[in-house]
Amino acid sequence: MKKFYLGVKRGNLQKSIYPLEGSMTIGRSTEADIILMDFEVSRSHARISFQKGRWIIEDLGSANGVIFTGERVARKTLKSGDTFQIGTAALRFMEEDAPEISEQLSKTIKIFADMIKYQSPVLERGLTRPGFMRVQGALLSNPIFRSLGKKELRGLEDIANLHLFGADQLIVREGDLGRSLYIVLDGRVKVFNKGYDDREFQIATLEANQFFGEMALLTGQPRSSSVATVEESLLSEISYGNMSRLMLRYPQVKEVLLKYFRERQADTKKKRAEASIIRGA
Protein backbone atom coordinates (compact mmCIF):
# COMPACT_ATOMS: atom_id res chain seq x y z
CA MET A 1 0.00 0.00 0.00
CA LYS A 2 1.42 3.38 -1.00
CA LYS A 3 0.65 6.80 0.42
CA PHE A 4 1.34 10.07 -1.33
CA TYR A 5 2.12 13.48 0.15
CA LEU A 6 2.88 16.99 -0.97
CA GLY A 7 5.24 18.93 1.28
CA VAL A 8 5.11 22.73 1.15
CA LYS A 9 7.73 25.09 2.55
CA ARG A 10 6.81 28.77 2.78
CA GLY A 11 9.86 30.85 3.65
CA ASN A 12 11.74 29.86 6.80
CA LEU A 13 8.78 29.58 9.18
CA GLN A 14 5.88 27.54 7.89
CA LYS A 15 6.15 23.96 6.66
CA SER A 16 3.16 21.81 5.77
CA ILE A 17 2.39 18.30 4.60
CA TYR A 18 -0.77 17.40 2.69
CA PRO A 19 -1.90 13.79 2.19
CA LEU A 20 -2.91 13.59 -1.47
CA GLU A 21 -6.41 12.37 -2.31
CA GLY A 22 -7.60 12.25 -5.89
CA SER A 23 -7.39 15.71 -7.44
CA MET A 24 -6.32 18.75 -5.41
CA THR A 25 -6.11 22.37 -6.52
CA ILE A 26 -3.36 24.80 -5.52
CA GLY A 27 -3.89 28.55 -5.48
CA ARG A 28 -4.49 31.79 -3.64
CA SER A 29 -8.28 31.32 -3.52
CA THR A 30 -9.76 30.22 -0.21
CA GLU A 31 -11.59 27.54 -2.20
CA ALA A 32 -8.31 25.86 -3.22
CA ASP A 33 -7.41 22.58 -1.52
CA ILE A 34 -3.88 23.88 -0.85
CA ILE A 35 -3.94 27.62 -0.23
CA LEU A 36 -0.82 29.69 -0.90
CA MET A 37 -1.36 33.27 0.26
CA ASP A 38 1.18 34.84 -2.07
CA PHE A 39 0.55 37.55 -4.67
CA GLU A 40 2.81 35.66 -7.08
CA VAL A 41 0.27 32.80 -6.96
CA SER A 42 -2.91 32.93 -9.06
CA ARG A 43 -6.28 32.25 -7.47
CA SER A 44 -6.51 28.95 -9.34
CA HIS A 45 -2.86 28.24 -10.10
CA ALA A 46 -2.29 24.50 -10.52
CA ARG A 47 -3.78 21.07 -10.00
CA ILE A 48 -2.18 17.84 -8.81
CA SER A 49 -4.10 14.71 -9.74
CA PHE A 50 -3.81 10.94 -10.13
CA GLN A 51 -4.25 9.94 -13.77
CA LYS A 52 -3.74 6.48 -15.26
CA GLY A 53 -1.57 5.33 -12.37
CA ARG A 54 0.59 8.46 -12.23
CA TRP A 55 0.55 11.73 -10.29
CA ILE A 56 0.52 14.79 -12.54
CA ILE A 57 1.06 18.48 -11.75
CA GLU A 58 -0.44 20.84 -14.31
CA ASP A 59 -0.58 24.61 -14.66
CA LEU A 60 -4.12 26.02 -14.83
CA GLY A 61 -3.18 29.07 -16.88
CA SER A 62 -1.49 30.90 -14.02
CA ALA A 63 0.39 34.17 -14.44
CA ASN A 64 3.73 32.92 -13.07
CA GLY A 65 3.58 29.21 -13.77
CA VAL A 66 4.87 26.01 -12.19
CA ILE A 67 8.68 26.03 -12.09
CA PHE A 68 10.87 22.92 -12.36
CA THR A 69 14.65 23.44 -12.20
CA GLY A 70 14.26 27.04 -13.31
CA GLU A 71 11.94 26.31 -16.23
CA ARG A 72 8.21 26.77 -16.53
CA VAL A 73 6.21 23.62 -17.30
CA ALA A 74 2.58 23.22 -18.34
CA ARG A 75 2.27 19.60 -17.21
CA LYS A 76 4.66 17.10 -15.66
CA THR A 77 4.53 13.55 -14.33
CA LEU A 78 5.85 13.41 -10.77
CA LYS A 79 8.17 10.89 -9.18
CA SER A 80 9.03 10.63 -5.49
CA GLY A 81 11.35 13.41 -4.39
CA ASP A 82 10.51 15.82 -7.24
CA THR A 83 10.62 19.45 -6.10
CA PHE A 84 9.00 22.39 -7.88
CA GLN A 85 8.09 26.00 -7.14
CA ILE A 86 4.82 27.92 -7.16
CA GLY A 87 5.25 31.58 -6.28
CA THR A 88 7.72 31.72 -3.39
CA ALA A 89 6.72 28.28 -2.03
CA ALA A 90 8.80 25.15 -2.58
CA LEU A 91 6.75 21.97 -3.02
CA ARG A 92 8.01 18.40 -2.83
CA PHE A 93 6.15 15.28 -3.94
CA MET A 94 6.79 12.05 -2.05
CA GLU A 95 5.42 8.54 -1.95
CA GLU A 96 6.01 5.95 0.75
CA ASP A 97 5.18 2.33 1.40
CA ALA A 98 2.94 2.24 4.47
CA PRO A 99 1.53 -0.65 6.49
CA GLU A 100 -2.21 -1.16 6.43
CA ILE A 101 -2.46 0.15 9.98
CA SER A 102 -0.21 3.02 11.03
CA GLU A 103 -1.12 4.95 14.15
CA GLN A 104 2.11 6.65 15.15
CA LEU A 105 2.22 10.40 14.66
CA SER A 106 6.00 10.13 14.97
CA LYS A 107 6.07 8.14 11.70
CA THR A 108 4.14 10.87 9.92
CA ILE A 109 6.39 13.52 11.42
CA LYS A 110 9.47 11.65 10.22
CA ILE A 111 8.08 11.71 6.68
CA PHE A 112 7.33 15.39 7.26
CA ALA A 113 10.89 16.11 8.42
CA ASP A 114 12.45 14.15 5.57
CA MET A 115 10.23 15.84 3.04
CA ILE A 116 11.07 19.40 4.01
CA LYS A 117 14.68 18.76 5.04
CA TYR A 118 14.10 20.59 8.29
CA GLN A 119 14.67 19.93 11.98
CA SER A 120 13.15 21.71 14.95
CA PRO A 121 12.52 21.13 18.66
CA VAL A 122 8.94 20.06 17.92
CA LEU A 123 10.01 17.51 15.31
CA GLU A 124 12.85 16.22 17.46
CA ARG A 125 10.50 15.71 20.40
CA GLY A 126 8.09 13.97 18.06
CA LEU A 127 10.76 11.51 17.02
CA THR A 128 12.41 10.85 20.38
CA ARG A 129 10.08 11.59 23.27
CA PRO A 130 8.58 8.36 24.68
CA GLY A 131 4.83 8.16 24.23
CA PHE A 132 4.67 11.27 22.06
CA MET A 133 1.10 11.99 21.05
CA ARG A 134 -0.27 9.91 18.21
CA VAL A 135 -2.71 11.44 15.77
CA GLN A 136 -5.26 8.93 17.00
CA GLY A 137 -4.41 9.71 20.62
CA ALA A 138 -4.79 13.42 19.97
CA LEU A 139 -8.17 12.87 18.37
CA LEU A 140 -9.32 10.61 21.21
CA SER A 141 -8.29 13.30 23.69
CA ASN A 142 -10.31 15.87 21.80
CA PRO A 143 -13.96 16.22 22.87
CA ILE A 144 -15.10 16.51 19.25
CA PHE A 145 -14.00 13.00 18.32
CA ARG A 146 -14.27 10.99 21.54
CA SER A 147 -17.49 9.31 20.41
CA LEU A 148 -15.89 7.88 17.27
CA GLY A 149 -14.36 4.43 17.00
CA LYS A 150 -10.81 3.56 15.97
CA LYS A 151 -11.84 2.88 12.38
CA GLU A 152 -13.33 6.35 11.99
CA LEU A 153 -10.33 7.97 13.68
CA ARG A 154 -8.01 6.03 11.40
CA GLY A 155 -9.79 7.66 8.49
CA LEU A 156 -9.19 11.10 9.97
CA GLU A 157 -5.46 10.44 10.28
CA ASP A 158 -5.30 9.90 6.55
CA ILE A 159 -6.98 13.20 5.62
CA ALA A 160 -5.54 15.59 8.20
CA ASN A 161 -2.98 18.10 6.96
CA LEU A 162 -0.01 18.89 9.21
CA HIS A 163 1.42 22.40 9.63
CA LEU A 164 4.56 23.40 11.48
CA PHE A 165 4.59 27.10 12.38
CA GLY A 166 7.41 29.14 13.89
CA ALA A 167 6.90 31.26 17.01
CA ASP A 168 4.83 34.46 16.67
CA GLN A 169 3.44 33.41 13.29
CA LEU A 170 -0.09 34.20 12.15
CA ILE A 171 -2.21 31.13 11.38
CA VAL A 172 -5.57 32.70 10.54
CA ARG A 173 -6.53 36.38 10.36
CA GLU A 174 -9.75 37.92 11.62
CA GLY A 175 -12.04 38.59 8.65
CA ASP A 176 -10.40 36.00 6.39
CA LEU A 177 -12.50 33.42 4.59
CA GLY A 178 -11.83 29.79 5.41
CA ARG A 179 -13.83 27.05 7.15
CA SER A 180 -11.31 24.37 8.11
CA LEU A 181 -10.88 23.15 11.69
CA TYR A 182 -7.47 23.22 13.42
CA ILE A 183 -6.25 20.98 16.25
CA VAL A 184 -3.14 21.89 18.28
CA LEU A 185 -0.88 18.82 18.45
CA ASP A 186 2.08 20.48 20.14
CA GLY A 187 2.94 24.03 21.20
CA ARG A 188 0.65 26.96 22.09
CA VAL A 189 -1.44 29.44 20.14
CA LYS A 190 -3.27 32.62 21.11
CA VAL A 191 -6.71 33.76 19.94
CA PHE A 192 -7.10 37.54 19.72
CA ASN A 193 -8.85 40.53 18.19
CA LYS A 194 -7.62 44.04 17.54
CA GLY A 195 -9.49 47.12 18.74
CA TYR A 196 -10.06 50.26 16.71
CA ASP A 197 -6.80 51.66 18.11
CA ASP A 198 -5.04 48.55 16.70
CA ARG A 199 -4.21 47.28 20.18
CA GLU A 200 -4.28 43.51 20.56
CA PHE A 201 -6.92 42.01 22.83
CA GLN A 202 -6.31 38.39 23.76
CA ILE A 203 -9.33 36.09 24.07
CA ALA A 204 -7.75 32.72 24.83
CA THR A 205 -4.60 30.60 24.80
CA LEU A 206 -4.91 27.06 23.41
CA GLU A 207 -2.54 24.15 23.99
CA ALA A 208 -2.20 20.50 22.90
CA ASN A 209 -5.50 18.68 22.17
CA GLN A 210 -7.45 21.94 21.92
CA PHE A 211 -9.01 23.21 18.70
CA PHE A 212 -10.18 26.36 16.93
CA GLY A 213 -12.07 27.30 13.78
CA GLU A 214 -15.48 25.90 14.68
CA MET A 215 -17.24 29.29 14.37
CA ALA A 216 -16.34 29.78 10.70
CA LEU A 217 -16.89 26.05 10.04
CA LEU A 218 -20.47 26.12 11.34
CA THR A 219 -21.62 29.59 10.23
CA GLY A 220 -19.81 30.09 6.94
CA GLN A 221 -18.90 33.60 8.10
CA PRO A 222 -15.36 35.04 7.93
CA ARG A 223 -12.99 34.19 10.78
CA SER A 224 -14.19 35.96 13.91
CA SER A 225 -10.72 36.19 15.49
CA SER A 226 -7.07 35.98 14.59
CA VAL A 227 -4.92 33.07 15.79
CA ALA A 228 -1.11 33.13 16.06
CA THR A 229 1.53 30.90 17.60
CA VAL A 230 3.01 31.71 21.00
CA GLU A 231 5.84 29.25 20.37
CA GLU A 232 6.78 26.85 17.60
CA SER A 233 3.69 24.69 17.12
CA LEU A 234 2.53 21.65 15.22
CA LEU A 235 -1.11 21.76 14.07
CA SER A 236 -3.44 19.41 12.28
CA GLU A 237 -5.99 20.89 9.87
CA ILE A 238 -9.17 19.13 8.70
CA SER A 239 -10.84 20.72 5.70
CA TYR A 240 -14.42 21.95 5.62
CA GLY A 241 -15.37 19.27 3.09
CA ASN A 242 -14.04 16.45 5.24
CA MET A 243 -15.61 17.88 8.42
CA SER A 244 -18.96 18.27 6.62
CA ARG A 245 -18.95 14.62 5.57
CA LEU A 246 -18.00 13.60 9.10
CA MET A 247 -20.81 15.65 10.71
CA LEU A 248 -23.33 14.26 8.25
CA ARG A 249 -22.38 10.71 9.11
CA TYR A 250 -21.92 11.28 12.85
CA PRO A 251 -24.38 13.94 14.12
CA GLN A 252 -22.82 13.80 17.61
CA VAL A 253 -19.69 15.48 16.22
CA LYS A 254 -21.74 18.47 15.12
CA GLU A 255 -23.52 18.58 18.49
CA VAL A 256 -20.19 18.89 20.32
CA LEU A 257 -19.02 21.60 17.93
CA LEU A 258 -22.27 23.52 18.41
CA LYS A 259 -21.87 23.31 22.18
CA TYR A 260 -18.34 24.75 22.05
CA PHE A 261 -19.39 27.32 19.48
CA ARG A 262 -22.14 28.70 21.73
CA GLU A 263 -19.92 28.70 24.83
CA ARG A 264 -17.03 30.40 23.07
CA GLN A 265 -19.28 32.90 21.34
CA ALA A 266 -20.77 33.95 24.70
CA ASP A 267 -17.34 34.09 26.36
CA THR A 268 -15.86 36.16 23.53
CA LYS A 269 -18.81 38.57 23.57
CA LYS A 270 -18.39 39.05 27.32
CA LYS A 271 -14.64 39.67 27.06
CA ARG A 272 -15.10 42.11 24.21
CA ALA A 273 -17.68 44.02 26.22
CA GLU A 274 -15.35 44.16 29.22
CA ALA A 275 -12.59 45.52 27.00
CA SER A 276 -14.99 47.93 25.25
CA ILE A 277 -14.52 46.21 21.90
CA ILE A 278 -17.84 46.33 20.07
CA ARG A 279 -18.13 44.47 16.78
CA GLY A 280 -20.05 41.64 15.18
CA ALA A 281 -19.54 38.05 16.28
C-alpha positions in Angstrom: 0.0 0.0 0.0 1.4 3.4 -1.0 0.6 6.8 0.4 1.3 10.1 -1.3 2.1 13.5 0.1 2.9 17.0 -1.0 5.2 18.9 1.3 5.1 22.7 1.1 7.7 25.1 2.5 6.8 28.8 2.8 9.9 30.8 3.7 11.7 29.9 6.8 8.8 29.6 9.2 5.9 27.5 7.9 6.2 24.0 6.7 3.2 21.8 5.8 2.4 18.3 4.6 -0.8 17.4 2.7 -1.9 13.8 2.2 -2.9 13.6 -1.5 -6.4 12.4 -2.3 -7.6 12.2 -5.9 -7.4 15.7 -7.4 -6.3 18.8 -5.4 -6.1 22.4 -6.5 -3.4 24.8 -5.5 -3.9 28.6 -5.5 -4.5 31.8 -3.6 -8.3 31.3 -3.5 -9.8 30.2 -0.2 -11.6 27.5 -2.2 -8.3 25.9 -3.2 -7.4 22.6 -1.5 -3.9 23.9 -0.9 -3.9 27.6 -0.2 -0.8 29.7 -0.9 -1.4 33.3 0.3 1.2 34.8 -2.1 0.6 37.6 -4.7 2.8 35.7 -7.1 0.3 32.8 -7.0 -2.9 32.9 -9.1 -6.3 32.3 -7.5 -6.5 28.9 -9.3 -2.9 28.2 -10.1 -2.3 24.5 -10.5 -3.8 21.1 -10.0 -2.2 17.8 -8.8 -4.1 14.7 -9.7 -3.8 10.9 -10.1 -4.3 9.9 -13.8 -3.7 6.5 -15.3 -1.6 5.3 -12.4 0.6 8.5 -12.2 0.6 11.7 -10.3 0.5 14.8 -12.5 1.1 18.5 -11.7 -0.4 20.8 -14.3 -0.6 24.6 -14.7 -4.1 26.0 -14.8 -3.2 29.1 -16.9 -1.5 30.9 -14.0 0.4 34.2 -14.4 3.7 32.9 -13.1 3.6 29.2 -13.8 4.9 26.0 -12.2 8.7 26.0 -12.1 10.9 22.9 -12.4 14.6 23.4 -12.2 14.3 27.0 -13.3 11.9 26.3 -16.2 8.2 26.8 -16.5 6.2 23.6 -17.3 2.6 23.2 -18.3 2.3 19.6 -17.2 4.7 17.1 -15.7 4.5 13.5 -14.3 5.8 13.4 -10.8 8.2 10.9 -9.2 9.0 10.6 -5.5 11.4 13.4 -4.4 10.5 15.8 -7.2 10.6 19.5 -6.1 9.0 22.4 -7.9 8.1 26.0 -7.1 4.8 27.9 -7.2 5.3 31.6 -6.3 7.7 31.7 -3.4 6.7 28.3 -2.0 8.8 25.2 -2.6 6.8 22.0 -3.0 8.0 18.4 -2.8 6.1 15.3 -3.9 6.8 12.1 -2.0 5.4 8.5 -1.9 6.0 5.9 0.7 5.2 2.3 1.4 2.9 2.2 4.5 1.5 -0.7 6.5 -2.2 -1.2 6.4 -2.5 0.2 10.0 -0.2 3.0 11.0 -1.1 4.9 14.1 2.1 6.6 15.2 2.2 10.4 14.7 6.0 10.1 15.0 6.1 8.1 11.7 4.1 10.9 9.9 6.4 13.5 11.4 9.5 11.6 10.2 8.1 11.7 6.7 7.3 15.4 7.3 10.9 16.1 8.4 12.5 14.1 5.6 10.2 15.8 3.0 11.1 19.4 4.0 14.7 18.8 5.0 14.1 20.6 8.3 14.7 19.9 12.0 13.1 21.7 14.9 12.5 21.1 18.7 8.9 20.1 17.9 10.0 17.5 15.3 12.9 16.2 17.5 10.5 15.7 20.4 8.1 14.0 18.1 10.8 11.5 17.0 12.4 10.9 20.4 10.1 11.6 23.3 8.6 8.4 24.7 4.8 8.2 24.2 4.7 11.3 22.1 1.1 12.0 21.1 -0.3 9.9 18.2 -2.7 11.4 15.8 -5.3 8.9 17.0 -4.4 9.7 20.6 -4.8 13.4 20.0 -8.2 12.9 18.4 -9.3 10.6 21.2 -8.3 13.3 23.7 -10.3 15.9 21.8 -14.0 16.2 22.9 -15.1 16.5 19.2 -14.0 13.0 18.3 -14.3 11.0 21.5 -17.5 9.3 20.4 -15.9 7.9 17.3 -14.4 4.4 17.0 -10.8 3.6 16.0 -11.8 2.9 12.4 -13.3 6.4 12.0 -10.3 8.0 13.7 -8.0 6.0 11.4 -9.8 7.7 8.5 -9.2 11.1 10.0 -5.5 10.4 10.3 -5.3 9.9 6.5 -7.0 13.2 5.6 -5.5 15.6 8.2 -3.0 18.1 7.0 0.0 18.9 9.2 1.4 22.4 9.6 4.6 23.4 11.5 4.6 27.1 12.4 7.4 29.1 13.9 6.9 31.3 17.0 4.8 34.5 16.7 3.4 33.4 13.3 -0.1 34.2 12.2 -2.2 31.1 11.4 -5.6 32.7 10.5 -6.5 36.4 10.4 -9.7 37.9 11.6 -12.0 38.6 8.6 -10.4 36.0 6.4 -12.5 33.4 4.6 -11.8 29.8 5.4 -13.8 27.0 7.1 -11.3 24.4 8.1 -10.9 23.2 11.7 -7.5 23.2 13.4 -6.2 21.0 16.3 -3.1 21.9 18.3 -0.9 18.8 18.4 2.1 20.5 20.1 2.9 24.0 21.2 0.6 27.0 22.1 -1.4 29.4 20.1 -3.3 32.6 21.1 -6.7 33.8 19.9 -7.1 37.5 19.7 -8.9 40.5 18.2 -7.6 44.0 17.5 -9.5 47.1 18.7 -10.1 50.3 16.7 -6.8 51.7 18.1 -5.0 48.5 16.7 -4.2 47.3 20.2 -4.3 43.5 20.6 -6.9 42.0 22.8 -6.3 38.4 23.8 -9.3 36.1 24.1 -7.7 32.7 24.8 -4.6 30.6 24.8 -4.9 27.1 23.4 -2.5 24.2 24.0 -2.2 20.5 22.9 -5.5 18.7 22.2 -7.5 21.9 21.9 -9.0 23.2 18.7 -10.2 26.4 16.9 -12.1 27.3 13.8 -15.5 25.9 14.7 -17.2 29.3 14.4 -16.3 29.8 10.7 -16.9 26.1 10.0 -20.5 26.1 11.3 -21.6 29.6 10.2 -19.8 30.1 6.9 -18.9 33.6 8.1 -15.4 35.0 7.9 -13.0 34.2 10.8 -14.2 36.0 13.9 -10.7 36.2 15.5 -7.1 36.0 14.6 -4.9 33.1 15.8 -1.1 33.1 16.1 1.5 30.9 17.6 3.0 31.7 21.0 5.8 29.2 20.4 6.8 26.9 17.6 3.7 24.7 17.1 2.5 21.6 15.2 -1.1 21.8 14.1 -3.4 19.4 12.3 -6.0 20.9 9.9 -9.2 19.1 8.7 -10.8 20.7 5.7 -14.4 21.9 5.6 -15.4 19.3 3.1 -14.0 16.5 5.2 -15.6 17.9 8.4 -19.0 18.3 6.6 -18.9 14.6 5.6 -18.0 13.6 9.1 -20.8 15.7 10.7 -23.3 14.3 8.2 -22.4 10.7 9.1 -21.9 11.3 12.8 -24.4 13.9 14.1 -22.8 13.8 17.6 -19.7 15.5 16.2 -21.7 18.5 15.1 -23.5 18.6 18.5 -20.2 18.9 20.3 -19.0 21.6 17.9 -22.3 23.5 18.4 -21.9 23.3 22.2 -18.3 24.8 22.1 -19.4 27.3 19.5 -22.1 28.7 21.7 -19.9 28.7 24.8 -17.0 30.4 23.1 -19.3 32.9 21.3 -20.8 33.9 24.7 -17.3 34.1 26.4 -15.9 36.2 23.5 -18.8 38.6 23.6 -18.4 39.1 27.3 -14.6 39.7 27.1 -15.1 42.1 24.2 -17.7 44.0 26.2 -15.4 44.2 29.2 -12.6 45.5 27.0 -15.0 47.9 25.3 -14.5 46.2 21.9 -17.8 46.3 20.1 -18.1 44.5 16.8 -20.1 41.6 15.2 -19.5 38.1 16.3 
